[in-house]
Amino acid sequence: MKKTVLFFLLASLFSFTRLNAITYYISSTGNDANTGTSPSQAWKSISKINSQTLPPGTIILFEGGSMFYGSIYLDQNDGNNALNPVVFSSFGSGKAIISSGSAMGFYAQNTQGITLSNLIIEGSGAATNPTDGVMFYNSLANNTRLSNINVLNIEVRNYGKTGITIASSVGNSGYKNVLIEGVLVHHIKTNGITTSGYTSKSHVGWSHQNVTIRNAEVHSVSGYSDPGTHRGSGIIMGQVDGGIIEKSAAHHNGAANTHCGGPGGIWTWDSNNIIIQSNESYKNSSGTGCDGLGFDLDGGVTNSIMQYNYSHDNDGAGYLLGQYENARTWSNNIVRYNISENDGITNGGGFTLFNGPGSSMSGLKIYNNTVHQSPSPTNANVGAFTIIDWAKNISGVEVYNNIFQTTGGASLVDVPVGYSAFFAGNLYWSSGAAFKIKYQGTTYGSITAWQNATNNEKINSLATGVVSNPNFNASGNATVMYPNQTYQLNAYKLQSGSPAIHTGINLAIYSINPGTRDFFGNPVSSSAVSNIGAYGAGNNIVTGIDGLSLKNEEVVLYPNPVRSGDPIFLKGIVLPYSAEIISITGQLVWRKELIETERFPIPTGNLAAGPYILLLKDGNNQKKTNKVIIQ
């Protein structure tokens, strides 16, 4: 009969109900002849664990601060219950060390419901260990997806292949509901963290579903000479439908790579519905090969978003958008609210696009990003926005409201003959050099000449685009943010009076939903004129003013009267304040607190025709009212 239900709190990260839970302890002073069920009766060796069949809900705790030699191996007879996981962790003070020598540290095949937490897993060294640190492998047929894999708060180091990998090889069999969080992976030879599965150009579907990599740091993944492929990437998400990589960092990877085409910091390939956000990727190397990118939506990626990321000082592109040869369809992707600083040291630049033979790219929207690009003595073609001339099947590239700032003659835009992209609402600034845009074989020395010849930076007959110094409060400083969050970056905010304020285009005219916030965490309006760049996008933020004096503040309300369903805009408001709309009978019908915009839209779609009162109130309870007429 089922017995007690035990609630076990692990590393303050999660809690769950267990049935028939058994806890085993492994201690450096233990004995494999003991029962193993208490610290005083602890076992001593990993081999003792491997000799057991572990029922669902089993908890294995290693003595913190001690080292245990060997490898942990699980198969389909261990756990295999997604709702009642087997847990491996530490007890006492600190993390236990699993030292696997030249073998794998942890290997689980064809099982599910596994949590690996609060451990250090180490090999003998990247040069002497030829295996993976942690591997979950599904070789089952019939599109079987195993569920509930958690890798939490562990360190993996000194392995010759991959630090942590989620892998499968048959059809669409793989894993779902995977969480890799709070991990440190370093001094690895091949790749840091990966997911992979079966793929081909004719393949339909994906191996894995609902995969999250969060708060991970991957560094010192050296790569090596392999004539067949690239080696030395940080985080790679492949063959995933529905994935997130966020709040992570990849740096100083790829130095020993020799292959052209990879490696990179953080990227995804052959996947759908992926979000890469709020990460930092820097000083990733191409070795003697090429790439060394910061971020990448690569071959076969669809319906995915890169946002709020910070890329700097990488050998390759800050943001690479590309197709390898004979890849599956690449389409409907978005890159927004990112910053690139001095990427493209050996190849590429801030934004770089390419398409390989036998492949196609369509549907790419790049908006409200900021690029600061300096020249590089090892990359004569470095630029803020570049398309590589390879296979020409690229279409539907739209580029809105970005800041492209270059120094020392680096190109602003370089689009070769046979390619096209549509630019509108962007700001261009060539510091220390003349304006230079290369487009379809012609070099343009002014935005007017480019507009007239190509219809770029035009909406119908209206000229868009700005050529001016954006007036950042700081730029080009190579600031490392991790472990702090990217939104705490001080550089690339706009100073008061910047020509990038209020001069972007309203993305609603292109049916673009701009999201909820900008790079720095400021809320975004879907119906306002946008700032240009990653700061204050859609919010028209005015910097350098604190507080609100409604008594002396001039507030402009327009249009007024307004047709029901159209937004009303406020101009002249500075945070913090609240706004309320009150009917003539005294009923509160709309309220917004802590508005952070100078021009903020008030929705009217739910308001009946008639007169209303708009009430503005600041933190000192100073008030201002105005009458609003809805028609």
C-alpha positions as CSV (number, residue, x, y, z in Angstrom):
1,M,0.0,0.0,0.0
2,K,1.2,3.5,-0.7
3,K,2.5,5.2,2.4
4,T,3.4,8.7,3.5
5,V,3.5,11.6,1.0
6,L,6.7,13.5,1.5
7,F,7.3,17.1,0.6
8,F,10.9,17.6,-0.1
9,L,12.4,21.1,-0.7
10,L,15.5,21.0,-3.0
11,A,17.9,23.8,-3.1
12,S,15.0,26.3,-2.5
13,L,14.2,26.0,-6.1
14,F,11.2,23.6,-6.3
15,S,8.9,21.4,-4.3
16,F,6.8,18.4,-5.3
17,T,4.9,15.5,-3.9
18,R,6.7,12.1,-3.8
19,L,5.2,8.6,-3.4
20,N,7.3,5.8,-1.8
21,A,10.3,8.2,-1.6
22,I,13.6,6.6,-0.5
23,T,16.5,8.8,0.4
24,Y,20.0,7.3,0.1
25,Y,23.2,9.0,1.4
26,I,26.7,8.7,0.0
27,S,29.6,9.8,2.2
28,S,33.3,9.8,2.1
29,T,33.3,8.0,5.4
30,G,30.4,5.6,4.5
31,N,30.4,1.9,3.8
32,D,28.7,0.1,0.9
33,A,27.6,-2.6,3.4
34,N,25.4,0.0,5.2
35,T,21.7,0.5,4.6
36,G,22.5,3.9,3.0
37,T,19.3,5.4,4.4
38,S,20.8,7.9,6.8
39,P,24.0,10.0,7.1
40,S,25.2,7.6,9.8
41,Q,24.4,4.6,7.6
42,A,25.7,6.2,4.3
43,W,27.1,4.3,1.4
44,K,30.5,5.1,0.1
45,S,30.7,4.7,-3.6
46,I,29.0,5.7,-6.9
47,S,29.2,2.0,-8.0
48,K,26.8,1.1,-5.1
49,I,24.2,3.5,-6.6
50,N,24.8,2.1,-10.1
51,S,24.1,-1.4,-8.8
52,Q,20.6,-0.4,-7.6
53,T,17.4,-0.1,-9.6
54,L,16.0,3.3,-8.5
55,P,12.3,3.5,-8.2
56,P,10.4,6.7,-9.0
57,G,10.9,9.3,-6.3
58,T,14.3,8.1,-5.1
59,I,16.6,10.8,-3.7
60,I,20.4,10.3,-3.8
61,L,22.3,12.7,-1.7
62,F,26.1,13.0,-1.8
63,E,28.1,14.6,1.0
64,G,28.8,18.2,0.3
65,G,32.5,19.2,-0.1
66,S,33.6,15.6,-0.7
67,M,34.8,13.9,-3.9
68,F,33.3,10.7,-5.3
69,Y,35.1,8.8,-8.1
70,G,33.2,7.2,-11.0
71,S,30.2,7.9,-13.3
72,I,26.5,7.8,-12.6
73,Y,24.6,5.6,-15.2
74,L,20.8,5.4,-15.5
75,D,18.6,3.4,-17.9
76,Q,14.9,2.8,-18.5
77,N,14.6,0.8,-15.3
78,D,15.6,3.8,-13.2
79,G,12.9,6.3,-12.3
80,N,11.1,6.7,-15.6
81,N,8.1,8.5,-14.1
82,A,7.7,12.1,-15.2
83,L,5.5,12.9,-12.2
84,N,7.7,11.4,-9.5
85,P,11.4,12.3,-10.3
86,V,14.6,10.7,-9.2
87,V,16.8,13.3,-7.6
88,F,20.6,13.6,-7.3
89,S,21.9,16.3,-5.1
90,S,24.2,17.2,-2.1
91,F,23.7,17.2,1.6
92,G,25.5,19.1,4.3
93,S,27.8,22.0,3.4
94,G,28.8,22.8,-0.2
95,K,28.5,20.8,-3.3
96,A,29.7,17.2,-3.7
97,I,32.1,16.5,-6.6
98,I,31.5,13.7,-9.0
99,S,35.0,13.0,-10.5
100,S,34.6,10.7,-13.5
101,G,38.2,10.7,-14.8
102,S,38.2,9.8,-18.5
103,A,34.5,8.6,-18.5
104,M,31.2,10.5,-18.6
105,G,30.1,12.1,-15.4
106,F,26.3,11.5,-15.7
107,Y,24.5,9.5,-18.3
108,A,20.8,8.7,-18.5
109,Q,19.3,6.8,-21.5
110,N,15.6,6.3,-22.3
111,T,14.3,7.4,-18.9
112,Q,12.5,10.5,-17.6
113,G,11.7,12.3,-14.4
114,I,15.3,13.0,-13.5
115,T,16.6,16.0,-11.5
116,L,20.4,16.7,-11.2
117,S,21.1,19.5,-8.7
118,N,23.7,21.2,-6.6
119,L,26.7,19.1,-7.7
120,I,30.1,19.6,-9.3
121,I,30.7,17.1,-12.1
122,E,34.3,17.0,-13.4
123,G,36.4,15.0,-15.8
124,S,40.1,14.6,-15.9
125,G,40.6,17.4,-18.4
126,A,39.5,18.6,-21.8
127,A,42.6,17.1,-23.3
128,T,42.4,13.7,-21.6
129,N,38.6,13.1,-21.3
130,P,37.0,12.2,-24.6
131,T,33.4,12.2,-23.4
132,D,30.4,14.4,-22.3
133,G,30.0,15.7,-18.8
134,V,26.2,15.2,-18.5
135,M,24.1,13.5,-21.2
136,F,20.4,12.6,-21.5
137,Y,19.9,10.4,-24.6
138,N,16.7,9.1,-26.1
139,S,17.1,6.3,-28.6
140,L,13.4,5.1,-28.5
141,A,11.3,4.8,-31.6
142,N,7.7,5.9,-32.4
143,N,8.3,9.6,-31.7
144,T,8.5,9.0,-28.0
145,R,9.1,12.1,-25.9
146,L,10.4,11.6,-22.4
147,S,9.5,14.4,-19.9
148,N,10.6,16.3,-16.9
149,I,14.4,16.7,-17.0
150,N,15.9,19.2,-14.6
151,V,19.6,20.2,-14.4
152,L,19.9,22.8,-11.7
153,N,22.7,24.7,-10.0
154,I,25.5,22.4,-11.1
155,E,29.0,23.0,-12.4
156,V,30.4,20.9,-15.2
157,R,34.1,21.2,-16.1
158,N,37.0,19.4,-17.8
159,Y,35.4,17.3,-20.5
160,G,36.5,16.7,-24.0
161,K,33.1,16.7,-25.7
162,T,30.0,18.6,-24.5
163,G,29.4,19.9,-21.0
164,I,25.6,19.2,-20.9
165,T,23.7,17.7,-23.8
166,I,20.1,16.7,-24.5
167,A,20.2,14.3,-27.5
168,S,18.1,11.9,-29.6
169,S,18.6,10.2,-32.9
170,V,15.3,8.6,-34.1
171,G,12.5,10.5,-35.9
172,N,10.8,13.0,-33.5
173,S,11.7,11.1,-30.4
174,G,13.3,13.3,-27.8
175,Y,12.5,15.2,-24.6
176,K,9.9,17.7,-23.4
177,N,9.7,19.9,-20.3
178,V,13.5,20.3,-19.9
179,L,14.9,22.9,-17.6
180,I,18.6,23.8,-17.4
181,E,19.1,26.6,-14.9
182,G,21.8,28.1,-12.8
183,V,24.6,26.0,-14.3
184,L,28.3,26.8,-14.9
185,V,30.0,25.0,-17.7
186,H,33.7,25.7,-18.5
187,H,36.9,24.2,-19.7
188,I,35.2,21.9,-22.2
189,K,36.7,21.0,-25.6
190,T,33.7,20.6,-28.0
191,N,30.6,22.6,-27.0
192,G,29.1,23.9,-23.8
193,I,25.4,23.2,-23.6
194,T,23.5,21.6,-26.6
195,T,20.3,20.0,-27.6
196,S,20.2,18.0,-30.8
197,G,18.1,15.4,-32.7
198,Y,17.5,13.8,-36.1
199,T,17.1,16.2,-39.0
200,S,17.1,16.4,-42.8
201,K,15.8,18.9,-45.3
202,S,12.6,16.8,-45.8
203,H,12.2,16.2,-42.0
204,V,8.8,17.3,-40.5
205,G,8.6,18.2,-36.8
206,W,11.2,18.5,-34.0
207,S,12.7,16.2,-31.5
208,H,12.3,18.2,-28.3
209,Q,9.6,20.5,-26.9
210,N,9.5,23.1,-24.2
211,V,13.2,23.5,-23.4
212,T,14.4,26.3,-21.1
213,I,18.1,27.3,-20.5
214,R,18.3,30.1,-17.9
215,N,20.9,31.8,-15.8
216,A,23.7,29.7,-17.4
217,E,27.3,30.7,-17.8
218,V,29.5,29.0,-20.4
219,H,33.1,29.9,-21.0
220,S,36.4,28.5,-22.0
221,V,35.0,26.0,-24.5
222,S,38.1,25.8,-26.7
223,G,37.0,23.9,-29.7
224,Y,39.6,22.0,-31.8
225,S,40.6,21.3,-35.4
226,D,37.9,19.3,-37.1
227,P,37.8,19.5,-40.9
228,G,34.2,18.3,-40.9
229,T,32.5,20.9,-38.7
230,H,32.9,23.8,-36.3
231,R,33.8,23.2,-32.6
232,G,33.8,25.5,-29.6
233,S,30.3,27.0,-29.2
234,G,28.8,28.1,-25.9
235,I,25.0,27.3,-26.0
236,I,23.3,25.6,-28.9
237,M,19.6,24.8,-29.1
238,G,18.8,22.5,-32.0
239,Q,15.7,20.5,-32.9
240,V,13.4,22.2,-30.4
241,D,9.8,23.3,-30.8
242,G,9.2,25.9,-28.1
243,G,12.4,26.9,-26.3
244,I,13.9,29.8,-24.3
245,I,17.5,30.8,-23.7
246,E,17.6,33.7,-21.2
247,K,19.6,35.6,-18.7
248,S,22.7,33.6,-19.6
249,A,26.3,34.4,-20.7
250,A,28.7,32.8,-23.2
251,H,32.2,34.2,-23.5
252,H,35.8,33.3,-24.4
253,N,34.8,30.2,-26.5
254,G,36.0,28.8,-29.8
255,A,39.7,29.8,-29.7
256,A,41.0,26.5,-31.1
257,N,38.4,26.1,-33.9
258,T,39.7,25.8,-37.4
259,H,36.5,25.2,-39.4
260,C,34.8,28.0,-41.4
261,G,31.1,28.2,-40.4
262,G,30.8,28.4,-36.6
263,P,31.3,28.3,-33.7
264,G,29.4,30.9,-31.7
265,G,28.3,32.1,-28.3
266,I,24.5,31.5,-28.1
267,W,22.5,30.2,-31.1
268,T,19.7,28.0,-32.4
269,W,19.3,25.9,-35.5
270,D,16.5,23.8,-37.1
271,S,14.0,24.9,-34.4
272,N,10.7,26.6,-34.1
273,N,9.3,29.2,-31.7
274,I,12.5,29.9,-29.9
275,I,13.1,33.0,-27.7
276,I,16.7,34.1,-27.0
277,Q,16.5,37.0,-24.6
278,S,18.4,39.0,-22.0
279,N,21.7,37.3,-22.6
280,E,25.3,38.5,-22.9
281,S,27.7,37.0,-25.5
282,Y,31.2,38.4,-25.8
283,K,34.8,37.7,-26.8
284,N,33.8,34.5,-28.6
285,S,36.5,33.5,-31.1
286,S,36.5,32.0,-34.6
287,G,39.9,30.5,-34.0
288,T,41.6,30.3,-37.4
289,G,38.2,29.6,-39.0
290,C,35.3,32.0,-39.3
291,D,32.2,33.1,-37.3
292,G,32.8,33.4,-33.6
293,L,29.4,35.1,-33.5
294,G,27.6,36.5,-30.5
295,F,24.0,35.3,-31.3
296,D,22.5,33.4,-34.2
297,L,19.2,32.3,-35.7
298,D,20.7,29.7,-38.0
299,G,19.5,27.1,-40.6
300,G,15.9,26.0,-40.4
301,V,14.8,28.4,-37.7
302,T,11.1,29.6,-37.9
303,N,8.8,31.9,-35.8
304,S,11.5,32.9,-33.4
305,I,12.7,36.1,-31.6
306,M,16.0,37.5,-30.4
307,Q,15.5,40.4,-28.0
308,Y,17.1,42.3,-25.1
309,N,20.5,40.7,-25.8
310,Y,23.9,42.4,-25.5
311,S,26.7,41.3,-27.8
312,H,30.2,42.8,-27.9
313,D,33.8,42.1,-28.9
314,N,33.1,38.9,-30.8
315,D,35.2,37.8,-33.8
316,G,32.0,37.3,-35.8
317,A,28.7,39.0,-36.2
318,G,26.9,40.3,-33.1
319,Y,23.6,39.0,-34.6
320,L,23.9,36.4,-37.4
321,L,20.8,35.5,-39.4
322,G,21.6,32.7,-41.8
323,Q,21.1,29.4,-43.6
324,Y,23.6,26.7,-44.0
325,E,23.5,24.6,-47.2
326,N,20.3,22.5,-47.8
327,A,18.7,23.6,-44.6
328,R,15.0,23.4,-43.9
329,T,13.0,26.6,-44.5
330,W,14.0,29.7,-42.5
331,S,11.2,32.2,-42.0
332,N,9.2,34.6,-39.9
333,N,11.8,35.6,-37.4
334,I,12.3,38.9,-35.4
335,V,15.3,40.6,-33.9
336,R,14.5,43.6,-31.7
337,Y,15.8,45.7,-28.7
338,N,19.3,44.3,-28.9
339,I,22.7,46.0,-28.6
340,S,25.9,45.1,-30.6
341,E,29.2,46.8,-29.8
342,N,32.3,46.3,-31.8
343,D,31.5,42.8,-33.1
344,G,32.9,41.5,-36.4
345,I,36.6,41.6,-35.4
346,T,37.5,39.0,-38.0
347,N,34.3,38.6,-40.0
348,G,30.7,39.9,-40.3
349,G,29.6,42.9,-38.2
350,G,26.8,44.1,-36.1
351,F,24.0,42.4,-38.1
352,T,25.0,39.9,-40.8
353,L,22.8,37.8,-43.1
354,F,23.7,34.9,-45.4
355,N,22.0,32.1,-47.3
356,G,23.6,28.9,-48.5
357,P,22.9,26.9,-51.6
358,G,19.8,24.8,-51.6
359,S,18.2,26.9,-48.9
360,S,15.9,30.0,-48.6
361,M,15.2,32.8,-46.2
362,S,12.1,34.8,-46.0
363,G,10.4,37.1,-43.5
364,L,12.8,38.9,-41.2
365,K,12.0,41.9,-39.1
366,I,14.9,43.8,-37.5
367,Y,13.7,46.8,-35.4
368,N,14.7,49.0,-32.5
369,N,18.3,47.7,-32.1
370,T,21.4,49.7,-31.5
371,V,24.7,49.0,-33.2
372,H,28.1,50.6,-32.4
373,Q,30.6,49.4,-35.0
374,S,34.3,50.4,-35.1
375,P,36.7,49.3,-37.9
376,S,38.9,46.2,-37.4
377,P,42.4,45.7,-38.8
378,T,41.5,42.0,-39.3
379,N,38.2,42.6,-41.1
380,A,38.2,45.1,-44.0
381,N,34.5,44.5,-44.7
382,V,33.2,45.1,-41.2
383,G,29.9,47.1,-41.0
384,A,26.8,47.7,-39.0
385,F,24.5,45.9,-41.3
386,T,25.9,43.4,-43.9
387,I,24.5,40.7,-46.2
388,I,27.1,38.2,-47.4
389,D,27.1,37.3,-51.1
390,W,26.6,33.6,-51.2
391,A,23.3,32.1,-52.4
392,K,20.8,34.9,-53.2
393,N,17.5,33.4,-52.1
394,I,16.7,36.0,-49.3
395,S,13.5,37.9,-49.3
396,G,11.2,39.9,-47.0
397,V,14.0,41.6,-44.9
398,E,12.6,44.7,-43.1
399,V,14.8,47.0,-41.0
400,Y,13.1,49.7,-38.9
401,N,14.0,52.2,-36.2
402,N,17.5,51.0,-35.6
403,I,20.6,53.1,-34.7
404,F,23.6,52.2,-36.9
405,Q,26.6,54.1,-35.5
406,T,30.0,53.5,-37.0
407,T,33.5,55.0,-36.5
408,G,36.6,55.3,-38.6
409,G,35.0,54.5,-41.9
410,A,33.2,51.2,-41.1
411,S,30.2,50.9,-43.4
412,L,26.7,51.6,-42.2
413,V,24.9,49.3,-44.7
414,D,26.4,46.8,-47.2
415,V,23.8,45.0,-49.4
416,P,25.4,43.3,-52.4
417,V,24.1,43.1,-56.0
418,G,21.2,40.6,-56.2
419,Y,20.0,41.2,-52.6
420,S,17.5,43.7,-51.2
421,A,16.2,44.9,-47.8
422,F,13.7,47.6,-46.9
423,F,14.9,50.3,-44.5
424,A,12.7,52.9,-42.8
425,G,13.0,55.1,-39.7
426,N,16.6,54.3,-38.9
427,L,19.3,56.6,-37.6
428,Y,22.7,56.6,-39.3
429,W,25.9,58.1,-37.9
430,S,29.4,57.8,-39.2
431,S,31.7,59.2,-36.6
432,G,35.0,60.5,-38.0
433,A,34.1,59.6,-41.6
434,A,31.7,60.5,-44.3
435,F,28.3,58.9,-44.7
436,K,28.6,55.7,-46.6
437,I,26.0,53.1,-47.6
438,K,26.8,50.4,-50.1
439,Y,23.6,49.1,-51.8
440,Q,23.4,46.8,-54.8
441,G,26.7,47.8,-56.2
442,T,26.5,51.6,-55.6
443,T,28.1,53.6,-52.8
444,Y,25.9,56.4,-51.6
445,G,27.3,59.5,-49.9
446,S,24.0,60.8,-48.6
447,I,20.7,59.5,-47.4
448,T,18.9,61.6,-49.9
449,A,20.7,60.0,-52.8
450,W,20.0,56.5,-51.4
451,Q,16.3,57.4,-50.9
452,N,15.9,58.7,-54.4
453,A,17.7,55.8,-56.1
454,T,16.2,52.9,-54.1
455,N,13.1,54.0,-52.2
456,N,14.7,53.0,-49.0
457,E,14.0,55.3,-46.0
458,K,10.7,56.3,-47.7
459,I,7.1,55.5,-46.7
460,N,5.1,56.3,-49.9
461,S,6.5,59.7,-50.7
462,L,7.5,60.6,-47.1
463,A,11.2,60.6,-46.4
464,T,12.2,58.8,-43.2
465,G,15.5,58.2,-41.5
466,V,17.9,60.4,-39.6
467,V,21.5,61.2,-40.1
468,S,22.8,62.6,-36.9
469,N,24.9,61.8,-33.8
470,P,22.5,59.8,-31.5
471,N,24.0,61.3,-28.4
472,F,24.4,58.2,-26.3
473,N,25.4,58.8,-22.7
474,A,28.2,56.3,-23.3
475,S,29.3,53.9,-26.0
476,G,32.2,51.7,-27.1
477,N,33.3,50.8,-23.5
478,A,33.2,47.0,-23.8
479,T,31.4,46.8,-20.4
480,V,30.9,43.2,-19.2
481,M,27.5,42.9,-17.4
482,Y,27.2,39.3,-16.4
483,P,26.2,38.2,-13.7
484,N,24.2,41.5,-13.6
485,Q,21.2,41.7,-16.0
486,T,21.6,43.2,-19.4
487,Y,19.0,45.9,-18.7
488,Q,21.3,47.4,-16.1
489,L,23.8,48.4,-18.8
490,N,24.3,52.2,-18.6
491,A,25.7,52.7,-22.1
492,Y,23.5,53.4,-25.2
493,K,20.8,55.3,-23.3
494,L,19.8,58.5,-25.1
495,Q,20.6,61.8,-23.7
496,S,17.9,64.5,-23.5
497,G,17.6,66.2,-26.9
498,S,18.8,63.1,-28.8
499,P,17.7,63.2,-32.4
500,A,16.6,59.5,-31.9
501,I,13.8,60.6,-29.6
502,H,10.3,60.8,-31.2
503,T,11.7,60.3,-34.7
504,G,11.1,56.6,-35.4
505,I,8.1,55.3,-37.3
506,N,5.0,53.8,-35.8
507,L,5.4,50.1,-36.4
508,A,1.7,49.6,-36.4
509,I,1.6,50.8,-40.0
510,Y,3.4,47.6,-40.9
511,S,1.2,45.5,-38.6
512,I,4.1,44.9,-36.2
513,N,3.4,44.3,-32.5
514,P,6.5,45.8,-30.9
515,G,6.3,43.7,-27.7
516,T,6.0,44.9,-24.1
517,R,9.3,46.6,-23.3
518,D,12.6,47.9,-24.7
519,F,16.2,46.7,-23.9
520,F,16.3,48.6,-20.6
521,G,13.0,47.4,-19.3
522,N,10.9,50.5,-20.2
523,P,7.3,49.6,-21.3
524,V,6.6,49.8,-25.0
525,S,3.5,51.3,-26.6
526,S,2.0,49.6,-29.7
527,S,0.4,52.8,-31.0
528,A,2.9,55.6,-30.4
529,V,5.6,57.1,-32.5
530,S,8.8,55.3,-31.6
531,N,12.2,56.3,-30.4
532,I,14.9,55.0,-32.6
533,G,17.2,52.3,-31.2
534,A,17.0,50.0,-28.2
535,Y,16.3,52.7,-25.6
536,G,12.9,54.1,-24.9
537,A,11.5,52.3,-28.0
538,G,7.8,53.2,-28.4
539,N,7.8,55.2,-25.2
540,N,9.3,58.6,-26.2
541,I,11.1,58.8,-22.9
542,V,12.6,62.1,-22.0
543,T,15.7,61.8,-19.8
544,G,17.1,64.1,-17.2
545,I,13.8,65.1,-15.6
546,D,12.6,63.7,-12.3
547,G,9.2,64.1,-10.7
548,L,6.2,66.0,-11.8
549,S,4.9,69.4,-11.0
550,L,1.3,69.3,-12.3
551,K,0.7,72.8,-11.0
552,N,3.1,74.3,-13.6
553,E,3.1,71.5,-16.1
554,E,1.6,72.1,-19.6
555,V,-0.2,68.9,-20.6
556,V,-1.4,68.5,-24.1
557,L,-4.2,66.1,-24.8
558,Y,-4.9,65.2,-28.5
559,P,-7.0,64.5,-30.4
560,N,-9.9,65.9,-28.4
561,P,-12.7,65.2,-29.2
562,V,-11.7,61.7,-30.3
563,R,-13.6,59.0,-32.2
564,S,-14.4,55.9,-30.1
565,G,-11.8,53.3,-30.7
566,D,-9.0,55.7,-31.5
567,P,-6.3,56.4,-28.9
568,I,-5.9,59.7,-27.1
569,F,-2.3,60.9,-26.5
570,L,-0.9,62.8,-23.6
571,K,2.2,65.0,-24.2
572,G,4.3,66.8,-21.6
573,I,4.0,64.2,-18.8
574,V,7.0,63.0,-16.9
575,L,7.0,60.1,-14.5
576,P,5.8,59.2,-11.9
577,Y,2.0,59.8,-12.1
578,S,-1.3,58.1,-12.4
579,A,-4.0,58.8,-15.0
580,E,-7.7,58.1,-14.6
581,I,-10.7,58.6,-16.8
582,I,-14.0,59.2,-14.8
583,S,-17.5,59.3,-16.3
584,I,-19.7,62.3,-15.6
585,T,-21.6,60.1,-13.1
586,G,-18.3,59.7,-11.1
587,Q,-17.5,56.1,-12.2
588,L,-13.9,55.2,-12.7
589,V,-13.7,53.6,-16.2
590,W,-9.9,53.5,-16.9
591,R,-6.7,53.8,-14.8
592,K,-3.0,53.6,-15.4
593,E,-0.2,54.0,-12.8
594,L,3.4,55.0,-13.0
595,I,3.3,56.0,-16.7
596,E,6.8,56.3,-18.0
597,T,6.1,58.1,-21.3
598,E,5.9,61.6,-22.5
599,R,3.4,60.6,-25.1
600,F,1.2,57.9,-23.8
601,P,-1.9,56.4,-25.6
602,I,-5.2,56.1,-23.7
603,P,-7.4,53.5,-25.2
604,T,-11.0,54.4,-25.9
605,G,-12.4,51.3,-27.5
606,N,-14.5,50.4,-24.4
607,L,-15.8,53.9,-23.8
608,A,-19.3,54.9,-24.9
609,A,-19.7,58.3,-26.7
610,G,-20.0,61.3,-24.4
611,P,-18.0,63.5,-22.0
612,Y,-15.4,62.2,-19.5
613,I,-13.0,63.8,-17.0
614,L,-9.2,63.0,-17.3
615,L,-7.5,63.1,-13.9
616,L,-3.7,63.3,-13.6
617,K,-2.2,62.9,-10.1
618,D,1.5,62.8,-9.1
619,G,3.1,61.2,-6.1
620,N,2.6,64.4,-4.0
621,N,-1.2,64.2,-4.8
622,Q,-1.0,67.3,-7.0
623,K,-3.8,67.0,-9.5
624,K,-4.7,68.3,-13.0
625,T,-8.0,67.7,-14.8
626,N,-9.2,68.0,-18.3
627,K,-12.4,67.2,-20.2
628,V,-12.4,64.5,-22.8
629,I,-15.0,64.1,-25.5
630,I,-15.6,60.6,-27.0
631,Q,-17.5,60.8,-30.3
